[in-house]
Amino acid sequence: MREVLYTITYNRPLTADVWEMRLAGNTGAITAPGQFINLRLEGLFLRRPISVYHWDQESLTIIYKVVGRGTEALAAMGPGQKLDALCGLGNGFDVSKCGRRTLLIGGGVGVPPLYGLARALLAAGKKPAVLLGFNTKSEVFCEKAFAALGVETVVTTVDGSYGRKGFVTAALPEEYDYFCACGPLPMLRAVYDATATSGLLSFEERMGCGFGACMGCTCKTKYGNKRICKDGPVLEKEEIIW
């Protein structure tokens, strides 16, 4: 973990309430896809955790949904403004555990961390496929970004207005040897029940500190209590207790 002062280089909408922001600064603390940063916003007591979408040596990109005071303040910021962040939080996805044909399943704002994972899997010589779920066509984002990587990408919408109609579990392919999922809890539970292989699931949880000190995001697993911010947010399928 490292505290970094980042400079916003751009902040733009992808949909009506989903935004993409690039931050210039030190990214050396990021070691795995699926990790997150914790942003300090003026006037708010608790930092806001946001997963990392993409990073290189000089910058990182986040994608976030405007849902409250913190993300509203974030969406109002522009190029040149500074953001204090705790960087490199969480365990992230372990690429070495993934199979050659790993299925990446994302729902809503659970989609962004899977982009970095897809890049890492490709770099490791593996051939991932991507399954993205949204409620309706106007909420779809990142499809073109995954396709540009050359990754097979399937989109589902609950109302059938784009892609395949239904939830992501209705579009699971026949051939995959592992899965990684990130999204809302009901989706993760449905994926857990519907998948026949082992896998990794990234959980969302309300956090106080973001680095394991306050114990506010503790959950039970088959191997004892774990902190979503520190020991997670990624947990193995076999250890999860619903």
C-alpha positions in Angstrom: 0.0 0.0 0.0 1.2 3.5 -0.8 -0.3 7.0 -0.4 0.0 8.8 -3.7 -1.1 12.3 -4.8 -2.5 11.9 -8.4 -3.3 14.4 -11.0 -6.5 14.0 -13.1 -5.7 14.0 -16.8 -9.3 13.4 -17.9 -12.7 12.6 -16.5 -15.4 11.7 -18.9 -18.9 10.0 -19.0 -19.2 6.6 -20.6 -23.0 6.3 -19.9 -25.5 8.5 -18.1 -24.0 7.6 -14.7 -20.8 5.8 -15.3 -17.5 7.8 -15.7 -13.9 7.0 -16.6 -11.1 8.9 -15.0 -7.3 8.7 -15.7 -4.9 9.7 -12.9 -1.2 10.4 -13.5 1.2 9.4 -10.8 3.1 6.5 -9.2 1.5 3.1 -9.7 4.3 1.0 -8.3 2.1 -0.3 -5.5 -0.3 -2.1 -7.9 0.8 -5.7 -8.3 -2.3 -7.5 -9.6 -5.5 -6.9 -11.5 -8.5 -6.6 -9.3 -6.8 -4.4 -6.7 -8.3 -1.0 -5.8 -7.5 2.5 -4.7 -9.1 4.4 -1.8 -9.8 8.1 -2.6 -9.9 11.0 -0.2 -12.5 13.5 -1.1 -12.8 16.9 0.5 -15.6 17.2 3.1 -16.1 13.5 3.4 -14.9 11.5 6.4 -14.4 8.1 4.7 -12.4 7.5 1.6 -14.1 6.0 -1.4 -12.8 2.6 -2.7 -12.7 2.3 -6.6 -11.3 -0.7 -8.5 -8.5 -0.1 -11.0 -9.5 -0.6 -14.6 -6.1 -0.2 -16.3 -2.6 0.9 -15.3 0.9 1.5 -16.7 4.1 2.9 -15.2 2.9 6.5 -15.2 -0.9 6.4 -14.7 -4.0 4.4 -13.8 -7.6 4.5 -15.0 -10.7 4.0 -12.9 -14.3 3.6 -13.9 -17.0 4.4 -11.4 -20.7 4.9 -11.1 -22.3 8.0 -9.6 -24.4 6.8 -6.8 -23.9 9.3 -3.9 -22.1 12.3 -2.5 -18.6 10.9 -3.0 -19.0 9.8 -6.6 -21.0 13.0 -7.4 -18.0 15.0 -6.1 -15.7 12.8 -8.2 -17.7 13.4 -11.4 -17.5 17.1 -10.9 -13.7 17.1 -10.9 -11.6 18.0 -14.0 -8.1 17.8 -15.5 -5.3 19.3 -13.4 -7.1 18.7 -10.1 -5.3 16.5 -7.5 -6.6 13.4 -5.7 -5.0 11.7 -2.7 -5.3 7.9 -2.9 -4.2 4.9 -1.0 -3.0 2.7 -3.8 -2.5 -1.0 -4.3 -5.1 -2.2 -1.9 -6.6 -5.7 -1.8 -5.2 -9.0 -3.0 -6.4 -8.9 -6.6 -6.8 -11.9 -9.0 -4.1 -14.6 -9.0 -3.5 -15.2 -12.7 -1.5 -18.4 -11.8 -4.7 -20.0 -10.6 -6.6 -19.3 -13.8 -7.0 -22.0 -16.5 -6.1 -21.5 -20.2 -9.8 -20.9 -21.0 -10.8 -18.7 -18.1 -14.3 -17.1 -18.3 -14.4 -13.6 -17.0 -17.9 -12.6 -15.8 -18.7 -9.0 -14.9 -21.9 -7.2 -13.9 -22.3 -3.4 -14.0 -19.5 -1.7 -12.3 -18.0 -5.1 -11.5 -16.8 -5.0 -15.2 -13.7 -2.7 -14.9 -11.3 -4.8 -12.9 -11.8 -7.7 -15.4 -10.2 -5.6 -18.1 -6.8 -5.6 -16.4 -7.3 -9.3 -15.7 -7.9 -10.0 -19.4 -4.7 -8.2 -20.3 -2.8 -10.2 -17.7 -4.2 -13.5 -18.9 -3.3 -12.7 -22.5 0.2 -11.7 -21.5 0.5 -15.1 -19.7 -0.4 -16.9 -23.0 -3.9 -17.8 -21.9 -7.2 -17.3 -23.9 -9.9 -15.8 -21.8 -13.5 -15.2 -22.8 -15.6 -12.3 -21.4 -19.3 -12.3 -20.4 -20.7 -8.9 -19.4 -24.1 -8.3 -17.9 -26.2 -5.1 -17.7 -29.8 -4.2 -17.2 -30.4 -2.4 -20.5 -28.6 -1.2 -23.6 -28.0 2.4 -22.3 -25.9 1.0 -19.4 -23.5 -1.1 -21.6 -19.8 0.0 -21.4 -16.4 -1.6 -22.0 -17.6 -4.0 -24.7 -15.4 -2.4 -27.4 -12.4 -2.3 -25.0 -12.5 -6.0 -24.5 -13.1 -6.7 -28.2 -10.1 -4.6 -29.0 -7.9 -7.0 -27.1 -9.1 -9.8 -29.4 -11.1 -11.4 -26.6 -14.4 -13.2 -27.3 -17.0 -10.9 -25.7 -20.6 -11.6 -25.0 -23.0 -9.0 -23.6 -26.3 -9.8 -21.9 -29.1 -7.3 -20.9 -31.9 -8.2 -18.6 -34.5 -6.5 -20.8 -33.1 -7.9 -24.0 -32.5 -4.5 -25.5 -28.9 -5.4 -26.5 -27.0 -8.6 -26.8 -28.5 -11.8 -25.3 -31.6 -11.4 -23.2 -31.3 -12.4 -19.5 -28.8 -12.6 -16.8 -25.2 -13.7 -17.3 -25.9 -17.1 -16.0 -28.2 -17.7 -19.0 -25.3 -17.2 -21.3 -22.6 -19.4 -19.8 -20.6 -21.1 -22.5 -20.1 -24.8 -22.7 -16.3 -24.7 -22.7 -14.3 -23.0 -19.9 -12.0 -24.4 -17.3 -12.1 -21.7 -14.7 -13.9 -18.4 -14.0 -13.4 -15.0 -12.4 -16.4 -12.9 -11.5 -17.0 -9.4 -10.2 -20.3 -7.7 -9.7 -23.2 -7.3 -7.3 -23.8 -9.9 -4.6 -26.9 -11.5 -6.2 -25.0 -12.0 -9.4 -22.0 -13.5 -7.6 -24.3 -16.0 -5.8 -26.0 -16.9 -9.0 -22.6 -17.4 -10.8 -21.5 -19.5 -7.8 -24.5 -21.8 -8.2 -24.4 -22.0 -12.0 -20.7 -22.7 -12.6 -19.3 -26.2 -12.6 -15.6 -25.3 -12.2 -13.5 -23.6 -9.5 -13.1 -19.9 -9.7 -12.4 -16.5 -8.1 -15.1 -14.1 -7.0 -14.4 -10.4 -6.2 -16.7 -9.0 -3.6 -18.0 -5.4 -2.9 -18.3 -4.4 0.7 -18.6 -1.2 2.7 -15.2 -0.2 4.0 -13.9 2.0 6.7 -10.1 2.2 6.4 -9.6 0.0 3.2 -6.4 -1.7 4.5 -7.5 -4.1 7.2 -7.1 -2.0 10.4 -10.8 -1.3 11.3 -12.1 -4.8 10.7 -15.3 -3.3 9.4 -15.6 -5.4 6.3 -14.9 -8.8 7.9 -16.8 -11.8 6.5 -16.9 -15.5 7.4 -15.2 -18.1 5.2 -14.6 -21.8 5.6 -11.1 -20.9 6.7 -12.1 -18.3 9.3 -12.8 -14.6 9.2 -11.4 -12.6 6.4 -11.3 -8.9 5.7 -12.7 -8.0 2.2 -10.4 -5.0 1.9 -7.2 -6.8 2.9 -7.6 -10.6 2.5 -9.9 -9.9 -0.4 -11.7 -8.6 -2.3 -11.0 -11.7 -4.3 -12.0 -15.0 -2.6 -11.8 -18.6 -3.9 -15.1 -20.3 -4.7 -14.4 -23.2 -2.3 -13.9 -20.9 0.7 -17.1 -18.9 0.4 -20.0 -19.2 3.0 -23.2 -17.6 1.8 
